[in-house]
Amino acid sequence: MNGSWADFFPYFAGAFKIIVLGIVAYLAIKWHFDEERRVREAEGAVFDTPSAMKKLSMIFAFIAFFVVLIVLVVYATNWVLY
């Protein structure tokens, strides 16, 4: 190991892949829920809006999940490669 870019590439590529796939999965699930909400509102169903505390807790959980996932990917990659 001489500290070249090839030693660190698997870490960054794996973390980038996990981040992108996580964001895309989140947006796909969100789109489906929003579409269902739009259809139900067109039918006349009434929804309550989530509170600010619930939104903040969901954002925190989302960020914490991906930070833990990135750390696990880095350590697993290190364990597999070396």
Biopython code that builds the backbone (N, CA, C, O; Angstrom):
import numpy as np
from Bio.PDB.StructureBuilder import StructureBuilder

atoms = [
    (1, "MET", "N", (0.841, -1.181, 0.000)),
    (1, "MET", "CA", (0.000, 0.000, 0.000)),
    (1, "MET", "C", (0.881, 1.236, 0.000)),
    (1, "MET", "O", (1.606, 1.506, 0.957)),
    (2, "ASN", "N", (0.802, 1.964, -1.072)),
    (2, "ASN", "CA", (1.641, 3.152, -1.184)),
    (2, "ASN", "C", (0.838, 4.441, -1.120)),
    (2, "ASN", "O", (1.389, 5.512, -1.376)),
    (3, "GLY", "N", (-0.427, 4.375, -0.791)),
    (3, "GLY", "CA", (-1.229, 5.584, -0.657)),
    (3, "GLY", "C", (-1.742, 6.136, -1.967)),
    (3, "GLY", "O", (-2.079, 7.317, -2.048)),
    (4, "SER", "N", (-1.809, 5.314, -2.990)),
    (4, "SER", "CA", (-2.302, 5.810, -4.279)),
    (4, "SER", "C", (-3.822, 5.891, -4.259)),
    (4, "SER", "O", (-4.473, 5.432, -3.321)),
    (5, "TRP", "N", (-4.370, 6.482, -5.308)),
    (5, "TRP", "CA", (-5.830, 6.648, -5.386)),
    (5, "TRP", "C", (-6.535, 5.304, -5.474)),
    (5, "TRP", "O", (-7.701, 5.196, -5.092)),
    (6, "ALA", "N", (-5.861, 4.290, -5.963)),
    (6, "ALA", "CA", (-6.478, 2.978, -6.115)),
    (6, "ALA", "C", (-6.766, 2.325, -4.763)),
    (6, "ALA", "O", (-7.641, 1.464, -4.660)),
    (7, "ASP", "N", (-6.042, 2.728, -3.743)),
    (7, "ASP", "CA", (-6.293, 2.180, -2.413)),
    (7, "ASP", "C", (-7.569, 2.733, -1.806)),
    (7, "ASP", "O", (-8.234, 2.047, -1.030)),
    (8, "PHE", "N", (-7.919, 3.966, -2.151)),
    (8, "PHE", "CA", (-9.077, 4.618, -1.554)),
    (8, "PHE", "C", (-10.313, 4.582, -2.438)),
    (8, "PHE", "O", (-11.413, 4.864, -1.961)),
    (9, "PHE", "N", (-10.165, 4.246, -3.706)),
    (9, "PHE", "CA", (-11.289, 4.264, -4.632)),
    (9, "PHE", "C", (-12.450, 3.370, -4.194)),
    (9, "PHE", "O", (-13.594, 3.818, -4.272)),
    (10, "PRO", "N", (-12.227, 2.136, -3.739)),
    (10, "PRO", "CA", (-13.370, 1.303, -3.326)),
    (10, "PRO", "C", (-14.198, 1.918, -2.212)),
    (10, "PRO", "O", (-15.416, 1.739, -2.174)),
    (11, "TYR", "N", (-13.556, 2.640, -1.305)),
    (11, "TYR", "CA", (-14.300, 3.288, -0.228)),
    (11, "TYR", "C", (-15.239, 4.354, -0.780)),
    (11, "TYR", "O", (-16.427, 4.380, -0.458)),
    (12, "PHE", "N", (-14.697, 5.217, -1.600)),
    (12, "PHE", "CA", (-15.507, 6.313, -2.132)),
    (12, "PHE", "C", (-16.563, 5.816, -3.107)),
    (12, "PHE", "O", (-17.695, 6.298, -3.089)),
    (13, "ALA", "N", (-16.208, 4.859, -3.958)),
    (13, "ALA", "CA", (-17.173, 4.337, -4.925)),
    (13, "ALA", "C", (-18.301, 3.596, -4.217)),
    (13, "ALA", "O", (-19.465, 3.740, -4.591)),
    (14, "GLY", "N", (-17.972, 2.813, -3.207)),
    (14, "GLY", "CA", (-19.004, 2.088, -2.468)),
    (14, "GLY", "C", (-19.918, 3.028, -1.709)),
    (14, "GLY", "O", (-21.137, 2.856, -1.718)),
    (15, "ALA", "N", (-19.340, 4.020, -1.052)),
    (15, "ALA", "CA", (-20.149, 4.983, -0.313)),
    (15, "ALA", "C", (-21.017, 5.796, -1.265)),
    (15, "ALA", "O", (-22.189, 6.038, -0.974)),
    (16, "PHE", "N", (-20.463, 6.220, -2.393)),
    (16, "PHE", "CA", (-21.225, 6.983, -3.384)),
    (16, "PHE", "C", (-22.389, 6.158, -3.924)),
    (16, "PHE", "O", (-23.499, 6.666, -4.078)),
    (17, "LYS", "N", (-22.133, 4.900, -4.206)),
    (17, "LYS", "CA", (-23.168, 4.011, -4.720)),
    (17, "LYS", "C", (-24.301, 3.854, -3.708)),
    (17, "LYS", "O", (-25.475, 3.927, -4.074)),
    (18, "ILE", "N", (-23.959, 3.641, -2.453)),
    (18, "ILE", "CA", (-24.973, 3.492, -1.411)),
    (18, "ILE", "C", (-25.784, 4.778, -1.259)),
    (18, "ILE", "O", (-27.006, 4.731, -1.124)),
    (19, "ILE", "N", (-25.110, 5.918, -1.280)),
    (19, "ILE", "CA", (-25.805, 7.194, -1.138)),
    (19, "ILE", "C", (-26.770, 7.415, -2.293)),
    (19, "ILE", "O", (-27.932, 7.756, -2.074)),
    (20, "VAL", "N", (-26.301, 7.225, -3.512)),
    (20, "VAL", "CA", (-27.153, 7.458, -4.688)),
    (20, "VAL", "C", (-28.330, 6.494, -4.701)),
    (20, "VAL", "O", (-29.461, 6.914, -4.943)),
    (21, "LEU", "N", (-28.096, 5.234, -4.451)),
    (21, "LEU", "CA", (-29.196, 4.271, -4.437)),
    (21, "LEU", "C", (-30.187, 4.572, -3.319)),
    (21, "LEU", "O", (-31.392, 4.403, -3.502)),
    (22, "GLY", "N", (-29.699, 5.011, -2.175)),
    (22, "GLY", "CA", (-30.588, 5.372, -1.073)),
    (22, "GLY", "C", (-31.455, 6.569, -1.410)),
    (22, "GLY", "O", (-32.653, 6.569, -1.126)),
    (23, "ILE", "N", (-30.863, 7.586, -2.011)),
    (23, "ILE", "CA", (-31.628, 8.779, -2.383)),
    (23, "ILE", "C", (-32.666, 8.446, -3.434)),
    (23, "ILE", "O", (-33.810, 8.890, -3.339)),
    (24, "VAL", "N", (-32.284, 7.671, -4.432)),
    (24, "VAL", "CA", (-33.220, 7.299, -5.492)),
    (24, "VAL", "C", (-34.352, 6.435, -4.937)),
    (24, "VAL", "O", (-35.507, 6.611, -5.325)),
    (25, "ALA", "N", (-34.038, 5.514, -4.043)),
    (25, "ALA", "CA", (-35.082, 4.680, -3.440)),
    (25, "ALA", "C", (-36.030, 5.531, -2.615)),
    (25, "ALA", "O", (-37.243, 5.327, -2.653)),
    (26, "TYR", "N", (-35.483, 6.484, -1.867)),
    (26, "TYR", "CA", (-36.325, 7.380, -1.075)),
    (26, "TYR", "C", (-37.263, 8.182, -1.970)),
    (26, "TYR", "O", (-38.454, 8.298, -1.682)),
    (27, "LEU", "N", (-36.730, 8.731, -3.048)),
    (27, "LEU", "CA", (-37.560, 9.531, -3.953)),
    (27, "LEU", "C", (-38.625, 8.675, -4.650)),
    (27, "LEU", "O", (-39.739, 9.146, -4.877)),
    (28, "ALA", "N", (-38.297, 7.440, -4.988)),
    (28, "ALA", "CA", (-39.281, 6.560, -5.625)),
    (28, "ALA", "C", (-40.421, 6.234, -4.660)),
    (28, "ALA", "O", (-41.592, 6.273, -5.038)),
    (29, "ILE", "N", (-40.075, 5.916, -3.425)),
    (29, "ILE", "CA", (-41.110, 5.615, -2.432)),
    (29, "ILE", "C", (-41.946, 6.852, -2.153)),
    (29, "ILE", "O", (-43.169, 6.765, -2.046)),
    (30, "LYS", "N", (-41.292, 8.008, -2.034)),
    (30, "LYS", "CA", (-42.006, 9.258, -1.784)),
    (30, "LYS", "C", (-42.966, 9.563, -2.933)),
    (30, "LYS", "O", (-44.100, 9.981, -2.697)),
    (31, "TRP", "N", (-42.523, 9.359, -4.166)),
    (31, "TRP", "CA", (-43.385, 9.624, -5.317)),
    (31, "TRP", "C", (-44.636, 8.749, -5.262)),
    (31, "TRP", "O", (-45.736, 9.227, -5.537)),
    (32, "HIS", "N", (-44.477, 7.475, -4.911)),
    (32, "HIS", "CA", (-45.635, 6.589, -4.844)),
    (32, "HIS", "C", (-46.613, 7.024, -3.753)),
    (32, "HIS", "O", (-47.826, 6.997, -3.962)),
    (33, "PHE", "N", (-46.098, 7.421, -2.602)),
    (33, "PHE", "CA", (-46.979, 7.908, -1.546)),
    (33, "PHE", "C", (-47.674, 9.204, -1.946)),
    (33, "PHE", "O", (-48.862, 9.383, -1.677)),
    (34, "ASP", "N", (-46.937, 10.108, -2.589)),
    (34, "ASP", "CA", (-47.536, 11.373, -3.031)),
    (34, "ASP", "C", (-48.599, 11.138, -4.097)),
    (34, "ASP", "O", (-49.626, 11.816, -4.122)),
    (35, "GLU", "N", (-48.351, 10.189, -4.962)),
    (35, "GLU", "CA", (-49.327, 9.871, -6.011)),
    (35, "GLU", "C", (-50.605, 9.294, -5.396)),
    (35, "GLU", "O", (-51.711, 9.647, -5.805)),
    (36, "GLU", "N", (-50.445, 8.407, -4.415)),
    (36, "GLU", "CA", (-51.614, 7.850, -3.738)),
    (36, "GLU", "C", (-52.382, 8.947, -2.994)),
    (36, "GLU", "O", (-53.613, 8.967, -2.993)),
    (37, "ARG", "N", (-51.642, 9.851, -2.367)),
    (37, "ARG", "CA", (-52.284, 10.970, -1.665)),
    (37, "ARG", "C", (-53.068, 11.843, -2.648)),
    (37, "ARG", "O", (-54.185, 12.268, -2.354)),
    (38, "ARG", "N", (-52.475, 12.108, -3.820)),
    (38, "ARG", "CA", (-53.146, 12.932, -4.823)),
    (38, "ARG", "C", (-54.438, 12.274, -5.295)),
    (38, "ARG", "O", (-55.456, 12.947, -5.458)),
    (39, "VAL", "N", (-54.400, 10.973, -5.514)),
    (39, "VAL", "CA", (-55.592, 10.257, -5.966)),
    (39, "VAL", "C", (-56.660, 10.261, -4.883)),
    (39, "VAL", "O", (-57.836, 10.479, -5.174)),
    (40, "ARG", "N", (-56.267, 10.023, -3.646)),
    (40, "ARG", "CA", (-57.253, 10.016, -2.556)),
    (40, "ARG", "C", (-57.840, 11.395, -2.306)),
    (40, "ARG", "O", (-59.026, 11.515, -1.999)),
    (41, "GLU", "N", (-57.029, 12.436, -2.434)),
    (41, "GLU", "CA", (-57.553, 13.791, -2.269)),
    (41, "GLU", "C", (-58.521, 14.138, -3.390)),
    (41, "GLU", "O", (-59.488, 14.868, -3.172)),
    (42, "ALA", "N", (-58.268, 13.617, -4.591)),
    (42, "ALA", "CA", (-59.192, 13.846, -5.701)),
    (42, "ALA", "C", (-60.525, 13.146, -5.443)),
    (42, "ALA", "O", (-61.571, 13.606, -5.900)),
    (43, "GLU", "N", (-60.484, 12.028, -4.706)),
    (43, "GLU", "CA", (-61.716, 11.314, -4.359)),
    (43, "GLU", "C", (-62.441, 11.960, -3.182)),
    (43, "GLU", "O", (-63.599, 11.636, -2.919)),
    (44, "GLY", "N", (-61.773, 12.871, -2.470)),
    (44, "GLY", "CA", (-62.418, 13.569, -1.375)),
    (44, "GLY", "C", (-61.945, 13.165, -0.003)),
    (44, "GLY", "O", (-62.488, 13.650, 0.989)),
    (45, "ALA", "N", (-60.957, 12.298, 0.100)),
    (45, "ALA", "CA", (-60.429, 11.907, 1.407)),
    (45, "ALA", "C", (-59.616, 13.057, 1.991)),
    (45, "ALA", "O", (-58.962, 13.794, 1.254)),
    (46, "VAL", "N", (-59.656, 13.215, 3.315)),
    (46, "VAL", "CA", (-58.956, 14.297, 3.982)),
    (46, "VAL", "C", (-57.772, 13.722, 4.750)),
    (46, "VAL", "O", (-57.904, 12.723, 5.459)),
    (47, "PHE", "N", (-56.613, 14.362, 4.603)),
    (47, "PHE", "CA", (-55.404, 13.929, 5.288)),
    (47, "PHE", "C", (-54.968, 15.010, 6.262)),
    (47, "PHE", "O", (-55.137, 16.201, 6.002)),
    (48, "ASP", "N", (-54.407, 14.585, 7.381)),
    (48, "ASP", "CA", (-53.806, 15.558, 8.285)),
    (48, "ASP", "C", (-52.333, 15.701, 7.916)),
    (48, "ASP", "O", (-51.695, 14.730, 7.508)),
    (49, "THR", "N", (-51.805, 16.887, 8.056)),
    (49, "THR", "CA", (-50.403, 17.125, 7.723)),
    (49, "THR", "C", (-49.529, 16.795, 8.929)),
    (49, "THR", "O", (-49.912, 17.076, 10.065)),
    (50, "PRO", "N", (-48.357, 16.201, 8.692)),
    (50, "PRO", "CA", (-47.478, 15.864, 9.809)),
    (50, "PRO", "C", (-46.920, 17.124, 10.469)),
    (50, "PRO", "O", (-46.736, 18.151, 9.816)),
    (51, "SER", "N", (-46.658, 17.029, 11.757)),
    (51, "SER", "CA", (-46.138, 18.169, 12.497)),
    (51, "SER", "C", (-44.665, 18.396, 12.162)),
    (51, "SER", "O", (-44.009, 17.542, 11.566)),
    (52, "ALA", "N", (-44.169, 19.550, 12.553)),
    (52, "ALA", "CA", (-42.768, 19.888, 12.293)),
    (52, "ALA", "C", (-41.833, 18.939, 13.037)),
    (52, "ALA", "O", (-40.776, 18.581, 12.517)),
    (53, "MET", "N", (-42.207, 18.532, 14.236)),
    (53, "MET", "CA", (-41.368, 17.615, 15.016)),
    (53, "MET", "C", (-41.273, 16.260, 14.321)),
    (53, "MET", "O", (-40.203, 15.650, 14.298)),
    (54, "LYS", "N", (-42.366, 15.789, 13.763)),
    (54, "LYS", "CA", (-42.351, 14.510, 13.055)),
    (54, "LYS", "C", (-41.485, 14.608, 11.802)),
    (54, "LYS", "O", (-40.740, 13.678, 11.489)),
    (55, "LYS", "N", (-41.577, 15.718, 11.090)),
    (55, "LYS", "CA", (-40.748, 15.900, 9.899)),
    (55, "LYS", "C", (-39.266, 15.933, 10.265)),
    (55, "LYS", "O", (-38.448, 15.307, 9.592)),
    (56, "LEU", "N", (-38.915, 16.659, 11.328)),
    (56, "LEU", "CA", (-37.519, 16.732, 11.755)),
    (56, "LEU", "C", (-36.990, 15.375, 12.204)),
    (56, "LEU", "O", (-35.845, 15.025, 11.917)),
    (57, "SER", "N", (-37.815, 14.616, 12.902)),
    (57, "SER", "CA", (-37.367, 13.296, 13.348)),
    (57, "SER", "C", (-37.175, 12.346, 12.167)),
    (57, "SER", "O", (-36.267, 11.515, 12.177)),
    (58, "MET", "N", (-38.019, 12.467, 11.165)),
    (58, "MET", "CA", (-37.853, 11.637, 9.970)),
    (58, "MET", "C", (-36.581, 11.998, 9.213)),
    (58, "MET", "O", (-35.876, 11.114, 8.726)),
    (59, "ILE", "N", (-36.284, 13.288, 9.110)),
    (59, "ILE", "CA", (-35.064, 13.729, 8.443)),
    (59, "ILE", "C", (-33.840, 13.253, 9.221)),
    (59, "ILE", "O", (-32.876, 12.774, 8.623)),
    (60, "PHE", "N", (-33.869, 13.379, 10.548)),
    (60, "PHE", "CA", (-32.751, 12.927, 11.372)),
    (60, "PHE", "C", (-32.537, 11.421, 11.225)),
    (60, "PHE", "O", (-31.399, 10.967, 11.103)),
    (61, "ALA", "N", (-33.609, 10.655, 11.238)),
    (61, "ALA", "CA", (-33.498, 9.202, 11.091)),
    (61, "ALA", "C", (-32.922, 8.834, 9.724)),
    (61, "ALA", "O", (-32.111, 7.915, 9.614)),
    (62, "PHE", "N", (-33.341, 9.547, 8.697)),
    (62, "PHE", "CA", (-32.851, 9.306, 7.341)),
    (62, "PHE", "C", (-31.352, 9.562, 7.259)),
    (62, "PHE", "O", (-30.608, 8.753, 6.705)),
    (63, "ILE", "N", (-30.910, 10.686, 7.809)),
    (63, "ILE", "CA", (-29.490, 11.035, 7.772)),
    (63, "ILE", "C", (-28.676, 10.063, 8.620)),
    (63, "ILE", "O", (-27.613, 9.613, 8.191)),
    (64, "ALA", "N", (-29.158, 9.736, 9.813)),
    (64, "ALA", "CA", (-28.439, 8.819, 10.690)),
    (64, "ALA", "C", (-28.295, 7.443, 10.055)),
    (64, "ALA", "O", (-27.244, 6.813, 10.171)),
    (65, "PHE", "N", (-29.344, 6.973, 9.384)),
    (65, "PHE", "CA", (-29.297, 5.679, 8.724)),
    (65, "PHE", "C", (-28.194, 5.651, 7.666)),
    (65, "PHE", "O", (-27.437, 4.683, 7.585)),
    (66, "PHE", "N", (-28.101, 6.706, 6.857)),
    (66, "PHE", "CA", (-27.100, 6.703, 5.797)),
    (66, "PHE", "C", (-25.689, 6.919, 6.324)),
    (66, "PHE", "O", (-24.735, 6.422, 5.728)),
    (67, "VAL", "N", (-25.533, 7.640, 7.413)),
    (67, "VAL", "CA", (-24.202, 7.777, 8.005)),
    (67, "VAL", "C", (-23.732, 6.418, 8.522)),
    (67, "VAL", "O", (-22.585, 6.030, 8.297)),
    (68, "VAL", "N", (-24.598, 5.708, 9.203)),
    (68, "VAL", "CA", (-24.250, 4.376, 9.703)),
    (68, "VAL", "C", (-23.972, 3.427, 8.541)),
    (68, "VAL", "O", (-23.040, 2.625, 8.600)),
    (69, "LEU", "N", (-24.767, 3.516, 7.501)),
    (69, "LEU", "CA", (-24.574, 2.660, 6.338)),
    (69, "LEU", "C", (-23.239, 2.936, 5.651)),
    (69, "LEU", "O", (-22.555, 2.004, 5.229)),
    (70, "ILE", "N", (-22.870, 4.194, 5.539)),
    (70, "ILE", "CA", (-21.589, 4.542, 4.919)),
    (70, "ILE", "C", (-20.436, 4.023, 5.758)),
    (70, "ILE", "O", (-19.473, 3.480, 5.217)),
    (71, "VAL", "N", (-20.519, 4.181, 7.059)),
    (71, "VAL", "CA", (-19.458, 3.682, 7.934)),
    (71, "VAL", "C", (-19.346, 2.168, 7.817)),
    (71, "VAL", "O", (-18.238, 1.635, 7.758)),
    (72, "LEU", "N", (-20.470, 1.472, 7.784)),
    (72, "LEU", "CA", (-20.430, 0.016, 7.635)),
    (72, "LEU", "C", (-19.832, -0.399, 6.301)),
    (72, "LEU", "O", (-19.075, -1.368, 6.240)),
    (73, "VAL", "N", (-20.157, 0.315, 5.234)),
    (73, "VAL", "CA", (-19.592, -0.009, 3.920)),
    (73, "VAL", "C", (-18.089, 0.187, 3.932)),
    (73, "VAL", "O", (-17.355, -0.644, 3.396)),
    (74, "VAL", "N", (-17.618, 1.265, 4.530)),
    (74, "VAL", "CA", (-16.174, 1.512, 4.576)),
    (74, "VAL", "C", (-15.470, 0.414, 5.364)),
    (74, "VAL", "O", (-14.447, -0.102, 4.913)),
    (75, "TYR", "N", (-15.992, 0.047, 6.525)),
    (75, "TYR", "CA", (-15.349, -1.000, 7.314)),
    (75, "TYR", "C", (-15.454, -2.373, 6.662)),
    (75, "TYR", "O", (-14.514, -3.165, 6.729)),
    (76, "ALA", "N", (-16.582, -2.659, 6.035)),
    (76, "ALA", "CA", (-16.720, -3.955, 5.344)),
    (76, "ALA", "C", (-15.778, -4.025, 4.153)),
    (76, "ALA", "O", (-15.179, -5.068, 3.891)),
    (77, "THR", "N", (-15.645, -2.922, 3.434)),
    (77, "THR", "CA", (-14.722, -2.906, 2.297)),
    (77, "THR", "C", (-13.285, -3.097, 2.782)),
    (77, "THR", "O", (-12.510, -3.826, 2.164)),
    (78, "ASN", "N", (-12.940, -2.457, 3.863)),
    (78, "ASN", "CA", (-11.605, -2.611, 4.423)),
    (78, "ASN", "C", (-11.364, -4.057, 4.851)),
    (78, "ASN", "O", (-10.285, -4.606, 4.630)),
    (79, "TRP", "N", (-12.367, -4.662, 5.461)),
    (79, "TRP", "CA", (-12.231, -6.044, 5.925)),
    (79, "TRP", "C", (-12.101, -7.015, 4.740)),
    (79, "TRP", "O", (-11.314, -7.959, 4.802)),
    (80, "VAL", "N", (-12.869, -6.788, 3.660)),
    (80, "VAL", "CA", (-12.842, -7.691, 2.514)),
    (80, "VAL", "C", (-11.554, -7.522, 1.717)),
    (80, "VAL", "O", (-10.957, -8.512, 1.293)),
    (81, "LEU", "N", (-11.122, -6.296, 1.512)),
    (81, "LEU", "CA", (-9.957, -6.060, 0.659)),
    (81, "LEU", "C", (-8.615, -6.355, 1.346)),
    (81, "LEU", "O", (-7.646, -6.762, 0.704)),
    (82, "TYR", "N", (-8.587, -6.141, 2.649)),
    (82, "TYR", "CA", (-7.296, -6.281, 3.321)),
    (82, "TYR", "C", (-7.401, -7.316, 4.381)),
    (82, "TYR", "O", (-6.422, -7.593, 5.073)),
]
sb = StructureBuilder()
sb.init_structure("model")
sb.init_model(0)
sb.init_chain("A")
sb.init_seg("    ")
for serial, (resi, resn, name, xyz) in enumerate(atoms, 1):
    if name == "N":
        sb.init_residue(resn, " ", resi, " ")
    sb.init_atom(name, np.array(xyz, "f"), 0.0, 1.0, " ", f" {name:<3s}", serial, name[0])
structure = sb.get_structure()
